Amino acid sequence: MTGPITEPALRKAAGPLDHVRGNALEWEMLGTHGLKRRKLGEDPETGHVTNLVYIPEGWRGGGVAHFHDAFEEVYMLEGSVTLDGNHYFRKGVYFYRPGHIVHGHDERSEEGALALVRSDGLLSLQLIHEPEQPIEYPLPAADDARGHVFELAIADVAPQPDSALPEGWMIKTFSTDPRSGARTLEALVPAGWQGEAAALGVSWEAYVLDGALEGAGETWGAGDYTVGASDTPLLGATASLEGARILVWTFGAAS
């Protein structure tokens, strides 16, 4: 992405704070190798999509190195998966793979996995039958200001306050686009919090990882997803008895 993006998040749902109960969605097949997904939100014009992806135990992919034109952004919720037959992405890690990064030399998962996967377009496979390296590597066309976040251990990211969020909340920032200001972060809501979440000043999408919040006349629990405009407070949050963790994607720099 090379500039501020403000509209795709809103096109991924019926409107701001549309309550998508992810755990109630039907699983649908994804590709031809046994993957399944729950499609949380999608912009049909651009192909920008956010999925909950299930990888079954004993899964094997196509086994041919490839790249995509779109980026892949992944938050591992359960299990583990390897894309090169050697290094495993495991529960509790985040990675961001820009477009035009060769990967997928040997895709498999012995134990299965569950992950949140987000991309900014169709993940069509461009096959590389004779890869230059046995691990992920960029092609000359790769150009993404976030860079290639190969693996980030979420537990190792130090929480920090953020002026856009209520007092007492903390965030863990996973990646930032210095060109557009877009960010991916985890918002940490303390137990017993009461207040009023402010508008973020940018459009956003969010997925509740665990815990629960009250807001906009709704109870937001684990597995729930929604989007917001620049003037929409995050989840419309007003209280959280038990606390919560929320994965948040923002689009562009705050105005």
Summary of the structure (lengths in Angstrom):
residues: 255
radius of gyration: 17.9
end to end distance: 18.3
largest distance: 56.6
contacts: 836
relative contact order: 0.19
helix: 5%
strand: 47%
